[in-house]
Amino acid sequence: MPYQLSVLDKCLVPDNETATGALNNVAELARLAENWGYHRFWLAEHHNTSSLASPSPEIVIAWILSRTRKIRVGSGGVMLQHYSPYKVAENFNLLSALAPGRVDLGVGKAPGGLPLATGALQEGRDSANAADFSTRLKQLDDYLQTREAADPENALLATPIPAVSARRFLLGASTASASLAAELGWDFVFAAHLNGDRQLLNTFTRYWQKHSQRPVRVAIQAIVSEDPDVAMRQAAEQQLWQAELVNGQRVTLASQAQAERFIRQSGSEAKSVTRRQAAIFAGSAQSVIGQLDALHRDTGISEFIIDIPVSDPAVRRETLYLLAQAKGNIQPQKVPAENIIRTA
């Protein structure tokens, strides 16, 4: 069975661009991704950063749904540790009522920001008695159930109850997270765009195929150009840093400066701060599709969700267009000039 291609968008803000311009770029990219045969378009959640314009993916999802016709739209993902599971269920039931059969709810375990933002998002919470992530996810799953209540007048329902519920995904990079998804009957997306270790990916795919009947889905990073050397240079410029703290926290960040800020804001000492090689599929569309073909054959991956770690909208469009062309979703031709976003 052939694999599908999808998109994970972080709403990156290019240099000398406003958040409004960046969000307009995202809406246009979603429209084009739909035309080019991509299966789903997800929005990430990040806080307290001027370089990313989506602290509330639910709002952007509603906007993208109104500007597209058939592509699935969802979160990649909602950072559940910050929020009431009941409110998240209400949001996604409302989105599902607005666009039946097109909404995905992806949930992540990461904070989506540095400790100052986490503290503000969780202000007033009794952290000593707060439910852990697995408990919150189970609560969310229960609120999303569309079964009729035995006593509707006294039941707590996440209204409106949609005709078609949002499809549920857990995002993670460990077999522990995959186990939780399998227990709840959720789909799972392995975050290879943050941890591209091939051995870990193989371990995950074997585990998932043993414990779940649901498809193997993987998030990856990719940069493609008609000039492969350009794509390779852009990939080489990307950074990933891992900070491990004495208090047990381990986070992946986009720069050394971010890692240092995280440590300062956490109030904990650093155990280690290391730069990791970003696992990016880069080069020509034919070479990248060839690598994805090989992974599909070797591991049974049925969907690659593509994160393009470059803010330039022309690069993002070119990557998606050329990949769709190489995969056979669209007929070969030059990237149309009218599909190049020119920002003021």
Secondary structure as UniProt FT lines:
FT   STRAND          4..9
FT   TURN            15..16
FT   HELIX           19..35
FT   TURN            36..37
FT   STRAND          40..43
FT   TURN            50..51
FT   HELIX           57..67
FT   STRAND          72..75
FT   STRAND          78..79
FT   HELIX           80..82
FT   HELIX           85..98
FT   TURN            100..101
FT   STRAND          103..108
FT   HELIX           115..121
FT   TURN            122..124
FT   HELIX           127..129
FT   HELIX           133..144
FT   HELIX           152..154
FT   STRAND          167..172
FT   HELIX           175..184
FT   STRAND          187..191
FT   TURN            192..194
FT   HELIX           198..211
FT   STRAND          216..224
FT   HELIX           228..236
FT   STRAND          240..245
FT   TURN            246..247
FT   STRAND          250..253
FT   HELIX           256..266
FT   STRAND          270..276
FT   STRAND          280..283
FT   HELIX           285..299
FT   STRAND          301..307
FT   HELIX           313..327
FT   HELIX           337..339
//
